[in-house]
Amino acid sequence: MIVFACGIMHESHSFNNRLTPLENFRNATPGCIAADPELINTRSVEGGILSAARDFSWDLRFPFSAHATPSGPLSADAMDTLVARMTEQLREAGPVDGVLLSLHGAMFAVNEPDCEGAILSAVRSVVGPNLPVAIALDPHANFTDRMADLADIATSFRTTPHVDQWETTYRAGCLLNDAMAGRTRPQLYVGRLPMLAGLDMGRTLDPDSPMNRLKRLAREIEQTEAGVLNIDINAGFYYGDVAEAGPSVVVTGHGEDSRFQDIADRLIAEAWKTRDYVSIAFTPLEQAIARARQPATKTGPLILVDYTDGPAGGAHGDGTTLLKLLLDADIDNSVVGPIFDPISVEQAVAAGVGQTIALDIGGRTDPAYGGGPVSLECRVECISDGNYLRKGPYAQGTVGAFGPSVSLRRGNVTIILVSKRLQPEDREQYRIFGIDPEGVNVLACKGINHFRADFEPIARELVFVDTGGLVTVDFKVFPFRNVRRPIWPLDAVELPT
């Protein structure tokens, strides 16, 4: 079988005024991913696709897999160029037997509110309406009707933090292989209710979380209901101002059968019951600093989680509210970062290691969200190229890149500045600066969910704080214009009994 695979992934925050240009996408230039012998050994979406190709003896055409850190909507040029590159590569691949796409599900552009739908439309313009097409998604996908109409198979990550990226694309590959062989005739069915938020943002660390309870029910149905090929649950992306934003249940069924729609509707009704459950609570900032001042009673860092300025949710990642408080507190063996500030990085690199310089750190994108620049004198401790190998559970074996980066020292506080916005996700991000995360007393990072996979096991405590960033859990502060209304929690909604 000849299979075409491609990846275009981005989570787009509709209310972030920093558009995402083409140059923000890594690995967006067509090449030959299938020729990379190392990727197949990684716990990544690419690794899952390559493993499926090996196990099913596909002739795989996999030109590129583009990723960008969540931020504002894509520029028109970024969207148009990526789709054009994919379409050109698909045409060059010649007649194929199937298509497997690694997408996000919550990508928006200034010229396209449903990027995944547009990508699938471009694919169909080349391969026609009958060729089997599979998509693998992030569980924060806002699954649209257009996606359901144009794809035949859909899988989503089943963990948050997303440590099952390999399993998800491999599962999509297995379903695609059956469809190409004629063993199944997959079709998608979507369950959706008037809810923007829910399922505790898809978190799965607690075995009894709403997401895990619903997943267990889905697995039971897969085992007992004839013709159900796959069920995946999406928590949705709440910062996407698009009509179909919010949680969904997507059933891949064998052929046309109203039972599959009934299953999707029944499961999303279960999600509605827990829509207001949230597993994390924010500690007031002064209280959080007071807790950090207390002597440690066990090993490991106290982690101050600057949740609302987390790049993984599309925030700016350069807010300084927490940095200011920790500089004033000057708690022994504290680390703050990574903070996005390429200008200060350039100045520190020019000064050199060991030099004391005056900098205006952070707060450059929009001081209204998380605080403006902090002026201080500090010592340049370390200069790094910012490259690290992920060794923790999240995308294990792949390489991350902060770009040119530095660690600075002011009193008892070490500050990490980077020139590319990335979430905290792996302990190696600190080790490249000579910092052992296990030995830190207080670690302040801009995390949301994914950092927990590698950092929660070493933390003596997680303390979540709200510094006024874009990833607020008060959705009513945003000027939604395009979501379907009424919708909970923006409106009072009563479902018919």
Residue pairs with C-beta under 8 A, 6 or more apart in sequence:
1 56
1 57
1 58
1 59
1 97
1 98
1 177
1 180
1 181
2 58
2 59
2 61
2 93
2 94
2 95
2 96
2 97
3 53
3 58
3 59
3 60
3 61
3 96
3 97
3 98
3 99
3 100
3 176
3 180
4 61
4 62
4 89
4 90
4 93
4 96
4 98
4 99
4 100
5 33
5 49
5 53
5 60
5 61
5 62
5 99
5 100
5 101
5 102
6 62
6 63
6 64
6 65
6 86
6 89
6 90
6 101
6 102
7 27
7 45
7 46
7 64
7 65
7 66
7 67
7 101
7 102
7 103
8 65
8 66
8 82
8 83
8 86
8 101
8 102
8 103
8 107
8 115
8 119
9 45
9 65
9 66
9 67
9 68
9 102
9 103
9 104
9 107
9 138
10 20
10 25
10 67
10 68
10 70
10 74
10 104
10 107
10 115
11 70
11 104
11 106
11 107
11 138
11 140
11 237
11 312
11 313
11 314
12 20
12 70
12 71
12 72
12 73
12 74
12 106
12 107
12 108
12 109
12 115
12 240
12 314
13 70
13 71
13 72
13 73
13 239
13 240
13 313
13 314
13 315
13 470
13 471
14 72
14 73
14 108
14 239
14 240
14 241
14 242
14 478
15 239
15 241
15 470
15 478
15 479
16 71
16 72
16 73
16 314
16 315
16 316
16 470
17 72
17 366
18 71
18 72
18 316
18 365
19 71
19 72
19 73
19 74
19 75
19 110
20 68
20 71
20 72
20 73
20 74
20 75
20 78
21 75
21 77
21 78
22 28
22 75
22 77
22 78
22 81
22 82
24 68
24 69
24 71
24 78
25 66
25 67
25 68
25 78
25 82
26 66
26 67
26 68
26 401
27 33
27 64
27 65
27 66
27 67
28 64
28 66
28 82
28 85
29 64
30 63
30 64
30 85
30 88
30 89
31 63
31 64
32 62
32 63
33 39
33 46
33 50
33 62
33 63
33 64
33 65
34 50
34 53
34 60
34 61
34 62
36 50
38 397
39 46
39 47
39 50
39 398
40 47
40 50
40 51
40 54
41 47
41 397
42 166
42 395
42 396
42 397
42 398
43 163
43 165
43 166
43 393
43 395
43 396
43 397
43 398
44 165
44 166
44 395
44 397
44 398
45 65
45 102
45 136
45 165
45 166
45 168
45 169
46 62
46 65
46 102
46 169
47 165
47 166
47 169
47 397
48 136
48 165
48 166
48 167
48 168
48 169
48 170
48 171
48 172
48 173
49 60
49 62
49 100
49 102
49 169
49 170
49 173
50 60
50 62
51 166
51 170
51 173
52 58
52 100
52 169
52 170
52 172
52 173
52 174
52 176
52 177
53 60
53 62
53 173
56 173
56 177
58 177
61 89
61 93
61 96
63 85
63 86
63 89
64 85
64 86
64 89
65 102
66 82
69 311
69 312
69 420
69 421
69 422
69 423
70 311
70 312
70 313
70 314
71 311
71 314
71 421
72 314
73 108
73 109
73 110
74 82
74 107
74 108
74 109
74 110
74 112
74 115
75 109
75 110
76 109
76 110
76 111
78 109
79 109
79 110
79 111
79 112
79 115
79 118
80 111
83 118
83 119
83 122
86 119
86 122
86 123
87 122
87 123
87 125
87 126
90 96
90 99
90 123
90 126
90 127
91 126
96 127
96 131
97 131
97 132
97 180
98 131
98 132
98 133
98 134
98 176
98 177
98 179
98 180
99 123
99 127
99 131
99 132
99 133
99 134
100 133
100 134
100 135
100 136
100 169
100 172
100 173
100 176
101 119
101 120
101 123
101 133
101 134
101 135
101 136
102 135
102 136
102 169
103 116
103 119
103 135
103 136
103 137
103 141
104 116
104 137
104 138
104 140
104 141
105 116
105 137
105 138
105 140
105 141
105 142
105 143
105 147
105 156
105 234
105 237
106 138
106 140
106 141
106 142
106 236
106 237
106 240
107 115
107 116
108 114
108 115
108 240
108 241
108 242
109 115
112 118
113 242
113 243
113 482
114 144
114 146
114 147
114 242
114 244
116 135
116 137
116 141
116 144
116 147
117 144
117 146
117 147
117 150
120 133
120 135
120 146
120 147
120 150
120 151
121 146
121 150
123 133
123 150
124 133
124 150
127 133
132 152
132 153
132 176
132 179
132 180
132 186
133 150
133 151
133 152
133 153
134 151
134 152
134 153
134 154
134 155
134 172
134 173
134 175
134 176
134 179
135 147
135 151
135 153
135 154
135 155
135 172
136 154
136 155
136 156
136 168
136 169
136 171
136 172
137 143
137 154
137 155
137 156
137 157
137 168
137 232
137 234
138 156
138 157
138 162
139 156
139 157
139 158
139 160
139 162
139 202
139 211
139 232
139 233
139 234
139 235
140 201
140 202
140 234
140 235
140 236
140 237
141 156
141 234
141 236
141 237
141 248
142 234
142 236
142 237
142 240
142 242
142 244
142 245
142 246
142 248
143 154
143 190
143 192
143 234
143 244
143 248
143 250
144 242
144 243
144 244
145 190
145 244
147 154
147 188
148 154
148 188
148 189
148 190
148 250
151 188
152 179
152 186
152 187
152 188
152 252
153 172
153 175
153 176
153 179
153 186
153 188
153 229
153 230
153 252
154 172
154 188
154 230
154 232
154 250
154 252
155 168
155 169
155 171
155 172
155 175
155 230
155 232
155 252
156 168
156 232
156 233
156 234
156 250
157 164
157 165
157 168
158 164
158 167
158 168
158 204
158 215
158 232
158 233
159 204
160 201
160 202
160 203
160 204
160 205
160 211
160 235
160 449
160 450
161 205
161 393
161 394
161 449
161 450
161 451
161 452
161 453
162 394
162 450
163 393
163 394
163 453
165 395
171 230
175 184
175 186
175 229
175 230
175 252
178 184
178 229
179 185
179 186
184 229
184 254
185 254
185 255
186 229
186 252
186 253
186 254
187 252
187 253
187 254
187 255
187 256
187 260
188 250
188 251
188 252
188 253
189 250
189 251
189 253
189 260
189 261
189 263
189 264
190 248
190 249
190 250
190 251
190 264
191 248
191 249
191 250
191 251
191 261
191 263
191 264
191 265
191 266
191 267
191 268
191 269
192 244
192 246
192 247
192 248
192 249
192 268
193 246
193 247
193 268
193 269
193 271
193 272
193 495
194 484
194 486
194 487
194 488
194 491
194 493
194 495
195 246
195 247
195 271
195 272
195 275
195 487
195 488
195 493
196 236
196 238
196 245
196 246
196 475
196 483
196 487
196 488
196 489
196 490
197 236
197 238
197 246
197 247
197 275
197 475
197 488
197 489
198 210
198 235
198 236
198 246
198 247
198 271
198 272
198 274
198 275
199 210
199 211
199 214
199 233
199 235
199 236
199 247
199 271
199 274
199 275
200 209
200 210
200 211
200 235
200 274
200 277
200 278
200 279
201 235
201 238
201 278
201 449
202 211
202 233
202 234
202 235
202 449
203 209
203 211
203 279
203 449
204 211
204 212
204 215
205 452
205 456
206 212
206 279
209 279
210 271
210 274
210 277
211 233
211 235
213 270
213 274
214 233
214 249
214 267
214 270
214 271
215 233
217 267
217 270
218 231
218 232
218 233
218 249
218 267
219 231
221 228
221 231
221 263
221 267
222 228
222 229
222 230
222 231
225 259
225 263
227 253
227 254
227 255
227 257
227 259
227 260
228 251
228 252
228 253
228 254
228 260
228 263
229 252
229 253
229 254
230 251
230 252
231 249
231 250
231 251
231 252
231 263
231 264
231 267
232 249
232 250
233 247
233 248
233 249
233 250
233 267
233 271
234 247
234 248
234 249
234 250
235 247
236 245
236 246
236 247
236 248
237 245
238 245
238 246
238 475
239 313
239 314
239 470
239 471
239 478
241 478
241 480
241 481
241 482
241 483
242 482
242 483
243 482
243 483
243 484
244 484
245 483
246 483
246 487
247 268
247 271
247 275
248 268
249 263
249 264
249 265
249 267
249 268
249 271
250 264
251 260
251 261
251 263
251 264
253 259
253 260
272 495
275 488
275 489
276 489
278 473
280 307
280 464
281 464
282 307
282 464
282 465
282 466
283 291
283 463
283 464
283 465
284 465
285 321
285 322
285 325
285 465
285 466
285 467
288 304
288 463
288 465
289 325
289 326
289 329
291 302
291 461
291 463
292 302
292 304
292 326
292 329
292 331
292 334
292 442
292 463
293 329
293 331
296 302
296 441
296 460
297 460
298 460
299 438
299 460
300 438
300 458
300 459
300 460
301 335
301 437
301 438
301 440
301 441
301 442
301 443
301 458
301 459
301 460
302 441
302 442
302 443
302 459
302 460
302 461
302 463
303 443
303 444
303 445
303 447
303 455
303 459
303 461
303 462
303 463
304 322
304 326
304 442
304 443
304 444
304 445
304 463
304 465
305 445
305 447
305 451
305 462
305 463
305 464
305 465
306 319
306 321
306 322
306 370
306 444
306 445
306 446
306 447
306 465
306 467
306 469
307 446
307 447
307 448
307 464
307 465
307 466
307 469
307 471
308 315
308 370
308 466
308 467
308 468
308 469
308 470
308 471
308 472
308 473
309 315
309 316
309 317
309 318
309 319
309 369
309 370
309 446
309 467
309 468
309 469
309 470
309 471
310 317
310 423
310 446
310 447
310 448
310 469
310 471
311 317
311 340
311 421
311 422
311 423
311 446
312 423
312 425
312 447
312 448
312 449
312 450
313 448
313 470
313 471
314 470
314 471
315 369
315 370
315 446
315 469
315 470
315 471
316 340
316 365
316 366
316 369
316 370
316 421
316 469
316 470
317 338
317 339
317 340
317 421
317 446
318 339
318 340
318 341
318 362
318 363
318 364
318 365
318 370
319 362
319 363
319 369
319 370
319 371
319 446
319 467
319 468
319 469
320 339
320 361
320 362
320 363
320 370
320 371
320 372
320 373
320 374
321 370
321 371
321 467
321 468
322 336
322 444
322 465
322 467
323 336
323 339
323 361
323 362
323 371
323 374
323 415
323 444
324 371
324 374
326 334
326 336
326 413
326 442
326 444
327 374
327 376
327 410
327 411
327 413
330 411
330 412
330 413
331 412
331 413
331 441
331 442
332 412
332 441
333 412
333 439
333 440
333 441
333 442
334 412
334 413
334 414
334 440
334 441
334 442
334 443
334 444
335 413
335 414
335 415
335 416
335 430
335 435
335 440
335 442
335 443
335 444
336 413
336 414
336 415
336 416
336 444
336 445
337 407
337 414
337 415
337 416
337 417
337 418
337 444
337 445
338 402
338 405
338 416
338 417
338 418
338 422
338 424
338 429
338 445
338 446
339 361
339 362
339 415
339 416
339 417
339 418
339 446
340 362
340 365
340 417
340 418
340 419
340 420
340 421
341 361
341 362
341 364
341 417
341 418
341 419
342 403
342 404
342 418
342 419
342 420
343 364
344 359
344 360
344 361
344 362
344 406
344 417
345 403
345 404
345 405
345 406
345 417
345 418
345 419
346 404
346 419
347 357
347 359
348 357
348 359
348 380
348 383
348 406
348 408
348 417
349 383
349 404
349 406
351 357
351 380
352 380
352 383
353 380
353 381
353 382
353 383
354 379
354 380
355 379
355 380
356 377
356 378
356 379
356 380
357 377
357 378
357 380
358 375
358 376
358 377
359 375
359 376
359 377
359 378
359 408
360 373
360 374
360 375
361 373
361 374
361 375
361 376
361 408
361 415
361 417
362 371
362 373
362 374
362 417
363 370
363 371
363 372
363 373
363 374
364 373
367 373
368 468
369 468
369 469
369 470
370 467
370 468
370 469
371 467
371 468
376 410
377 410
378 408
378 409
378 410
378 415
379 408
379 409
379 410
380 406
380 408
381 406
381 407
381 408
381 409
381 414
381 433
381 434
382 406
382 407
382 433
382 434
383 404
383 405
383 406
384 402
384 404
384 405
384 406
384 407
384 432
384 433
385 403
385 404
385 405
386 401
386 402
386 403
386 404
386 405
386 418
386 419
386 420
386 432
387 399
387 400
387 401
387 402
387 432
388 399
388 400
388 401
388 402
388 426
388 428
388 429
388 431
388 432
389 397
389 398
389 399
389 400
389 428
390 396
390 397
390 398
390 399
390 400
390 425
390 426
390 428
391 426
391 427
391 428
392 425
392 426
392 427
392 428
392 453
392 454
393 453
393 454
394 425
394 426
394 450
394 453
394 454
395 425
400 422
400 425
400 426
400 428
400 429
401 420
401 422
402 418
402 419
402 420
402 422
402 429
403 418
403 419
403 420
404 419
405 416
405 417
405 418
405 419
405 432
405 433
406 416
406 417
407 414
407 415
407 416
407 417
407 433
407 434
407 435
408 414
408 415
408 416
408 417
409 415
414 433
414 435
416 430
416 433
416 435
422 429
423 446
423 447
423 448
423 450
423 451
424 445
424 446
424 447
424 451
424 455
425 450
425 451
425 453
425 454
426 454
427 437
427 438
427 454
427 455
427 458
430 436
430 437
430 440
431 437
437 443
437 455
437 458
438 458
443 455
445 451
445 455
446 469
447 455
448 471
452 462
456 462
466 472
475 489
475 490
476 489
476 490
480 490
483 490
485 491
486 492
486 493
487 493
